[in-house]
Amino acid sequence: MKSLFSVVIPIYGNEKNLPITVPYIIEHLELFENYRVEVIMVNDGSPDNSWEVMKKYQSEYPDLIKIASLSRNFGQMACIHAGMDLAKGDVIGVISADMQEPFELFADMLKEWEKGYKIVAGVRSGRDEKGIYATCASAFHNFIKKHLNPNYPEGGSDFFLMDRSVVSEYLKIDVQYTGGLLIRYWMGYEQKEIPYVRKKREVGKSGFGFLRKIGIAMELIVSNSIILLRKLLALAVIFVIAGGVLSIILAIRGQALGLILSFMLLMTGILLIGNCILGEYLWRNYELSKGRPRYLLDEVIDEMPKNVEGI
């Protein structure tokens, strides 16, 4: 019997992408003739009509497509977890809905899985995108590799597939936020990496604005490292030394008021920075201690829905 390949696609604000993405997937199914394929699309509380478009395609391809909708926006990692929970495949792949990753590369990734690799990842060797976003993204991935995990690819990797056995272990790990991006590397399984060039987004607009990307970066760092606390310690040492030198200079000159004010300003700044960073770590632990589920499902459709109007 053929192995089942499950493709998980998180959906957020992809109303314009889906009419391109779904037909593209259908067109390339011939690449997976040795597999049975199921496509699982999970709506992450999209603010547009993505859910209606998803229902339309599920009604047209009920034997291929399964869809689910979360009760609200829980974030991309929760959306991926939901898709993995629903997947029944022997091997499970994850890809975005905007087609910036080459869906056809899954065929090569599956060949590596057949060789025994339990995790196969597509890693970005370059980008068709240009500008400040691409520059910042490259710098961020380099930061992760240098400070959080040396095994992380320089170009980043959120396009991958996993063996069912690895997915089962992956889902047991209680990881919230974007920390799950690095869990694949923490788990220790040997990974095979296949390079690709990330395509330019042709349709729609990314749901991740600049401020949201900054928030994701902070979550990823705080969830996987104490580097911020260590950097703060180093900064505090530098400030204390500088403050000490300045205090001596001001004392020699007899500027007592300046000495007091500079010392107070210095210590206040250090304390505020420290409290903010420490608060980030404490908040993450507090959220985990609540024991809330990663996500809540509102609706799942894995059969022919009734009375779905075309759009």
C-alpha positions as CSV (number, residue, x, y, z in Angstrom):
1,M,0.0,0.0,0.0
2,K,1.3,3.5,-0.9
3,S,2.5,5.7,2.0
4,L,0.3,8.7,2.9
5,F,1.9,12.1,2.5
6,S,0.2,14.9,4.4
7,V,0.7,18.5,3.4
8,V,-0.1,21.1,6.1
9,I,-0.7,24.6,5.0
10,P,-1.3,27.4,7.6
11,I,-3.7,30.0,6.3
12,Y,-3.8,33.7,7.4
13,G,-5.1,36.3,5.1
14,N,-4.6,34.2,1.9
15,E,-7.8,34.9,0.1
16,K,-5.9,36.0,-3.0
17,N,-3.3,33.4,-2.8
18,L,-5.5,30.3,-2.6
19,P,-6.9,30.5,-6.1
20,I,-3.3,30.2,-7.3
21,T,-1.9,27.9,-4.7
22,V,-4.6,25.1,-4.8
23,P,-4.6,24.7,-8.6
24,Y,-0.8,24.7,-8.6
25,I,-0.8,21.9,-6.0
26,I,-3.4,19.9,-8.1
27,E,-1.3,20.4,-11.2
28,H,1.8,19.0,-9.5
29,L,0.2,16.0,-7.8
30,E,1.6,13.8,-10.6
31,L,5.0,14.2,-9.0
32,F,3.8,12.1,-6.1
33,E,2.4,9.1,-8.0
34,N,4.0,6.7,-5.5
35,Y,2.1,8.3,-2.6
36,R,-1.4,9.0,-1.5
37,V,-1.7,12.7,-0.7
38,E,-3.9,14.7,1.6
39,V,-3.8,18.5,1.9
40,I,-4.7,20.0,5.3
41,M,-5.3,23.7,5.3
42,V,-5.9,25.4,8.7
43,N,-7.4,28.8,9.0
44,D,-5.7,30.9,11.7
45,G,-8.6,33.4,12.3
46,S,-8.1,35.1,8.9
47,P,-9.6,38.6,8.7
48,D,-10.5,38.2,5.1
49,N,-12.6,35.5,3.2
50,S,-9.9,32.8,3.3
51,W,-12.3,30.4,5.1
52,E,-14.9,30.7,2.4
53,V,-12.4,30.1,-0.3
54,M,-11.1,27.1,1.6
55,K,-14.6,25.6,1.8
56,K,-15.0,26.1,-1.9
57,Y,-11.9,24.1,-2.8
58,Q,-12.6,21.5,-0.2
59,S,-16.1,20.9,-1.8
60,E,-14.4,20.5,-5.2
61,Y,-11.7,18.1,-4.0
62,P,-13.1,16.3,-0.9
63,D,-10.9,13.3,-1.4
64,L,-7.8,15.4,-1.3
65,I,-8.4,18.5,0.9
66,K,-9.2,18.6,4.6
67,I,-9.8,22.1,6.2
68,A,-10.1,23.4,9.7
69,S,-10.6,26.7,11.3
70,L,-9.3,27.8,14.7
71,S,-11.6,29.8,17.0
72,R,-9.4,32.8,16.6
73,N,-5.9,33.9,15.6
74,F,-3.5,31.7,17.7
75,G,-0.4,32.3,15.6
76,Q,1.4,30.4,12.9
77,M,3.0,27.7,15.1
78,A,-0.4,26.9,16.7
79,C,-1.8,26.6,13.2
80,I,0.9,24.2,12.1
81,H,0.4,22.1,15.3
82,A,-3.3,21.9,14.5
83,G,-2.6,20.7,11.0
84,M,-0.2,18.1,12.3
85,D,-2.7,16.9,14.9
86,L,-5.2,16.4,12.1
87,A,-2.8,14.8,9.6
88,K,-2.8,11.0,9.2
89,G,0.2,10.7,7.0
90,D,3.3,8.5,7.3
91,V,5.2,11.6,6.5
92,I,4.0,15.2,7.1
93,G,5.2,18.3,5.2
94,V,4.7,22.0,6.0
95,I,4.6,24.8,3.5
96,S,3.2,28.3,3.4
97,A,0.2,29.3,1.3
98,D,1.8,32.1,-0.7
99,M,3.9,29.8,-2.9
100,Q,7.2,31.4,-2.1
101,E,8.5,27.9,-1.4
102,P,8.5,25.5,-4.4
103,F,5.8,22.9,-3.7
104,E,7.5,20.6,-6.2
105,L,10.6,20.3,-4.1
106,F,8.6,18.0,-1.8
107,A,9.2,15.3,-4.4
108,D,13.0,15.5,-3.8
109,M,12.5,15.8,0.0
110,L,10.4,12.6,0.0
111,K,13.3,10.8,-1.8
112,E,15.5,11.7,1.1
113,W,12.9,10.5,3.5
114,E,12.8,7.2,1.7
115,K,16.6,7.0,2.3
116,G,16.0,7.1,6.1
117,Y,16.1,10.8,7.0
118,K,13.4,11.5,9.5
119,I,13.5,15.2,8.9
120,V,14.1,16.9,5.5
121,A,14.2,20.7,5.3
122,G,14.2,23.1,2.5
123,V,16.7,25.8,3.3
124,R,16.9,29.2,1.6
125,S,20.1,29.6,-0.4
126,G,18.8,33.0,-1.7
127,R,15.8,35.2,-2.2
128,D,14.2,36.7,-5.3
129,E,13.0,39.4,-2.9
130,K,15.1,42.5,-2.5
131,G,15.2,45.5,-0.2
132,I,15.2,46.2,3.6
133,Y,12.9,43.2,4.4
134,A,15.3,40.7,2.8
135,T,18.3,42.3,4.5
136,C,16.7,42.2,7.9
137,A,15.5,38.6,7.4
138,S,19.1,37.6,6.5
139,A,20.5,39.3,9.5
140,F,18.0,37.7,11.8
141,H,18.7,34.2,10.6
142,N,22.4,34.8,11.0
143,F,21.8,35.9,14.5
144,I,19.8,32.7,15.3
145,K,22.6,30.6,13.9
146,K,25.3,32.4,15.8
147,H,23.6,32.9,19.2
148,L,20.7,30.4,19.5
149,N,21.6,27.2,17.5
150,P,24.7,26.6,15.4
151,N,22.8,24.0,13.3
152,Y,20.2,26.5,12.2
153,P,20.7,27.3,8.4
154,E,21.8,30.8,7.6
155,G,18.9,31.4,5.2
156,G,16.3,30.1,7.6
157,S,14.0,27.1,7.3
158,D,10.2,26.9,7.8
159,F,9.6,24.6,4.8
160,F,10.1,20.9,5.8
161,L,8.8,17.4,6.2
162,M,8.9,15.0,9.1
163,D,8.5,11.3,9.6
164,R,5.4,10.3,11.6
165,S,7.5,9.1,14.5
166,V,9.2,12.5,14.8
167,V,5.9,14.4,14.5
168,S,4.5,12.3,17.4
169,E,7.4,13.4,19.6
170,Y,7.3,16.9,18.3
171,L,3.6,17.4,19.3
172,K,4.4,16.2,22.9
173,I,6.7,19.1,23.5
174,D,4.8,22.0,25.2
175,V,6.1,24.9,23.2
176,Q,4.2,28.1,22.7
177,Y,4.8,31.0,20.5
178,T,7.4,30.8,17.8
179,G,9.8,28.7,19.9
180,G,8.8,25.7,17.8
181,L,10.8,27.0,14.9
182,L,14.0,25.7,16.6
183,I,12.5,22.6,18.2
184,R,13.5,20.5,15.2
185,Y,17.1,21.3,15.8
186,W,16.8,20.7,19.6
187,M,15.3,17.3,19.1
188,G,18.6,16.0,17.6
189,Y,17.4,13.9,14.8
190,E,19.7,13.9,11.7
191,Q,18.3,16.3,9.1
192,K,18.8,16.5,5.4
193,E,18.8,20.0,3.9
194,I,17.9,20.8,0.4
195,P,18.7,24.4,-0.8
196,Y,16.1,26.5,-2.8
197,V,15.6,30.1,-3.7
198,R,12.7,31.8,-2.1
199,K,10.4,33.3,-4.7
200,K,9.1,36.8,-4.6
201,R,5.6,37.1,-3.3
202,E,3.4,37.9,-6.4
203,V,-0.1,38.1,-4.9
204,G,-1.4,39.5,-1.7
205,K,0.4,40.9,1.2
206,S,2.2,39.2,4.1
207,G,0.2,39.1,7.3
208,F,3.5,39.7,9.2
209,G,4.0,43.4,9.4
210,F,7.3,45.0,10.7
211,L,6.2,45.3,14.3
212,R,4.8,41.7,14.3
213,K,8.1,40.5,13.0
214,I,9.9,42.3,15.8
215,G,7.6,40.6,18.3
216,I,8.3,37.2,16.7
217,A,12.0,37.8,16.9
218,M,11.7,38.6,20.6
219,E,9.6,35.5,21.3
220,L,12.0,33.3,19.4
221,I,15.0,34.6,21.4
222,V,13.3,34.5,24.8
223,S,11.9,31.1,24.2
224,N,15.2,29.5,23.3
225,S,18.0,31.4,25.0
226,I,19.1,33.5,28.0
227,I,21.3,35.6,25.7
228,L,19.4,38.8,26.5
229,L,20.1,38.4,30.2
230,R,23.8,37.7,29.5
231,K,24.1,40.7,27.2
232,L,22.3,42.8,29.8
233,L,24.9,41.7,32.4
234,A,27.7,42.6,30.1
235,L,26.1,46.0,29.4
236,A,25.6,46.6,33.1
237,V,29.3,45.8,33.8
238,I,30.3,48.3,31.1
239,F,27.9,51.0,32.5
240,V,29.1,50.4,36.1
241,I,32.8,50.8,35.0
242,A,32.0,53.9,33.0
243,G,29.9,55.3,35.8
244,G,32.7,54.6,38.2
245,V,35.2,56.4,36.1
246,L,32.8,59.3,35.6
247,S,32.2,59.5,39.3
248,I,35.9,59.7,40.1
249,I,36.3,62.5,37.6
250,L,33.3,64.4,38.9
251,A,34.5,63.9,42.5
252,I,37.9,65.2,41.7
253,R,36.4,68.3,40.2
254,G,34.1,68.7,43.1
255,Q,30.9,68.4,41.2
256,A,29.0,66.4,43.8
257,L,25.5,67.2,42.4
258,G,26.6,66.0,38.9
259,L,28.0,62.9,40.5
260,I,24.8,62.0,42.3
261,L,22.6,62.7,39.2
262,S,24.8,60.7,36.9
263,F,24.9,57.8,39.3
264,M,21.1,57.8,39.7
265,L,20.5,58.1,36.0
266,L,22.9,55.2,35.3
267,M,21.4,52.8,37.8
268,T,17.8,53.7,36.8
269,G,18.5,52.9,33.2
270,I,20.1,49.6,34.0
271,L,17.3,48.6,36.3
272,L,14.6,49.5,33.8
273,I,16.3,47.5,31.0
274,G,16.8,44.6,33.3
275,N,13.2,44.6,34.5
276,C,11.9,44.7,31.0
277,I,14.0,41.8,29.8
278,L,13.3,39.8,32.9
279,G,9.6,40.5,32.5
280,E,9.7,38.9,29.0
281,Y,11.1,35.7,30.4
282,L,8.7,35.6,33.4
283,W,5.7,36.3,31.1
284,R,6.6,33.3,28.9
285,N,6.8,31.1,32.0
286,Y,3.5,32.4,33.3
287,E,1.7,31.7,30.1
288,L,3.0,28.1,30.0
289,S,2.0,27.6,33.7
290,K,-1.6,28.3,32.8
291,G,-1.7,25.0,31.0
292,R,-3.9,26.3,28.2
293,P,-4.1,24.4,24.9
294,R,-2.0,25.6,22.0
295,Y,-5.2,26.3,20.0
296,L,-9.0,25.7,19.9
297,L,-10.7,24.4,16.8
298,D,-13.9,26.0,15.6
299,E,-14.7,23.7,12.7
300,V,-13.2,20.8,10.8
301,I,-14.4,19.7,7.3
302,D,-12.9,16.5,5.9
303,E,-15.9,15.4,3.8
304,M,-18.1,16.9,1.1
305,P,-19.9,19.9,2.8
306,K,-23.5,20.6,1.9
307,N,-24.8,23.7,0.2
308,V,-21.5,25.4,-0.2
309,E,-21.9,28.2,-2.8
310,G,-19.1,28.9,-5.2
311,I,-17.3,32.2,-4.9
